[in-house]
Amino acid sequence: MIETGLKRKIFSTLTMGIGILIALLWSMPLIWALIASLRPLNEPFTRGQVWFGSGLSLANYARAFSLAPFGLYFRNTVFLVLMILSVQLVTSSMAGFAFAFYSFKGEKILFTLILTQMMIPTVALLVPNFQTIRVMGLYDTIPAMAIPFWGSAFGTFLLRQSFLGIPRDYGDAAMVDGCKWYQVLWHVYLPMAVPSMIAFSISTVNWHWNSLLWPMIVTQSDNARPLTAGLARFTQLGEIGAQWGLMSAATLIVALPLLILFLVFQKRFMEGYMNSGLK
């Protein structure tokens, strides 16, 4: 018994050590970017001196904000993400509820067609989406970046799976009591699917916060650019050159809010996928 317990303890320690090592290796680029962003502006990176400088400084962040309107980019990104997320939560929850609660002719075929959208590369839809936005006269606006993503096949699938895990008796009892379908959805199904909705919300925010190609295509001015497109424009400034500290500061300005959001809600994120039946 003592030997078995000792072996388990050694195995647990080794497993934890390997996990910590992998985590450190994975986070090394982020750690280096953070250290590089705090390096004084007048201290260049040379061979053998790519980590710490003579001190810590926020000058790179101040200069990044002076060279590009990151405050405006941040506002545009938040507005874009909220615009997409708010509509997706409505459309995905209604579609997921319909597929989970009702049975109708062609249900399986329609659901399969919706799921096939997840297999279509986003790049394949760039031309038709751009033509639609151009005809609507929305080029170089925030709605131009949001409208093509107001429907989500993944959100429909995730919430349908979550709703299927809720006993149908709750919904039937509410219908017997005189509730309409939207009241059953709002008062019965959605409160029980909050973890899945949070998981879907984090996934959506992460995806569209980091989206680059589509915003680069449909925007041309700072008034509509999100953070990723603004960062791409920032790297094209001739005066930036190979100032890695400045580039690191600009990159962290874009990525840090999303990282903090995930760290705050990571428990709910995992609970959402577990409760939805996805492994």
Number of C-alpha atoms within 10 A of each C-alpha: 6 7 8 9 10 11 12 12 12 12 12 12 12 12 12 12 12 12 12 12 12 12 11 13 12 11 11 12 11 17 14 16 20 17 19 26 26 22 26 19 18 8 13 14 17 8 5 6 10 14 14 14 18 8 9 13 16 13 18 23 19 13 14 21 15 10 12 17 15 22 12 16 22 20 15 20 24 15 16 24 21 17 18 22 24 12 17 22 21 13 18 24 25 19 20 23 24 18 22 19 17 8 10 8 7 9 13 12 10 12 16 12 12 17 16 11 13 12 9 10 9 11 9 9 12 16 11 10 17 19 12 16 20 14 10 10 11 17 20 21 20 22 16 24 29 20 17 17 16 16 19 23 22 17 24 26 21 24 29 23 22 28 27 17 15 17 10 13 9 12 20 14 12 17 14 9 9 11 15 12 15 12 14 19 20 14 13 16 24 18 11 16 21 17 22 27 25 19 23 24 20 19 17 22 21 17 12 23 21 17 16 18 13 20 23 18 15 22 20 14 11 18 15 25 29 31 31 23 24 25 20 13 14 21 16 11 11 8 10 14 11 12 16 19 26 25 22 22 26 26 22 17 19 22 17 12 12 17 12 11 13 17 10 11 14 15 12 18 21 14 16 23 20 15 19 23 13 10 6
